[in-house]
């Protein structure tokens, strides 16, 4: 007669009989569960102060890891170094009719058909043209910080420095918002927008505002991070002259 593998099941619906081994295993499991509960009761609970310190440490770790993972982390977020030449670009002006991305093609090996230096349009700001004069380029945005007053200070001092070319770059801003911002603030110097962040990236900008001061020829004299007073702005302008 074939072995009935289901012979330990009661046909009347009652629970099957359990072997001694099953009962011993069940007893062991119950004993272990009881011991774990007892250990949990004896274990000291962390104080609220300890929990707070651990939480802050974990938050700091997250911030440090996040900063180190950024493409412009470390030295890269300090903008162009003194002695370097400002990178080539052609950026659409907020006051112009062109709605486009920034052209950062600096050589023929890079993708694209037109070099940035070859873009000469009334609706574009050409960084290569800025190199022909002492120049100041200010990067600022509206997300997470009040950076636009840096542009206001440039507007107030620029009349005293007619030899200098001033330019502003609005970070991560589209054409319509950039045009509206320029109209509302009343800036009279050229202000372009960098809607996809390409220009901001190649300039290594990670602080808002960032102000780049360059002599004729495009050679950077200083890159200043954060807000500058009008007095500080004038002092740097005298340096590049």
WOHU-V112078 format. One record per backbone hydrogen bond with DSSP energy under -1.0 kcal/mol. CO is the residue of the C=O (numbers start at 1). NH is the residue of the N-H. If there is no record, write none. Layout:
# WOHU-V112078
CO/NH
CO/NH
This chain:
# WOHU-V112078
4/7
6/9
10/13
19/23
20/24
21/25
22/26
23/27
24/28
25/29
26/30
27/31
28/32
29/33
30/34
31/35
32/36
33/37
34/38
35/39
36/40
37/41
38/42
39/43
47/51
48/52
49/53
50/54
51/55
52/56
53/57
54/58
55/59
56/60
57/61
58/62
59/63
60/64
61/65
62/66
63/67
64/68
65/69
67/70
70/73
73/76
74/77
75/78
77/206
81/84
84/220
89/127
90/103
91/125
92/193
93/96
103/90
105/116
107/110
115/118
116/119
121/124
123/93
125/91
126/130
129/132
130/133
131/217
134/165
135/214
136/167
137/212
138/169
139/210
140/171
145/147
147/150
148/151
148/152
149/153
150/154
151/155
152/156
153/157
154/158
157/160
158/161
161/164
165/136
167/138
168/192
169/140
170/194
174/178
175/179
176/180
177/181
178/182
179/183
180/184
181/185
182/186
182/187
190/168
191/94
192/170
194/172
197/201
198/202
199/203
200/205
201/204
204/79
209/226
210/139
211/224
212/137
213/221
213/222
214/135
215/218
218/86
219/215
220/83
222/213
224/211
229/233
230/234
231/235
232/236
233/237
234/238
235/239
236/240
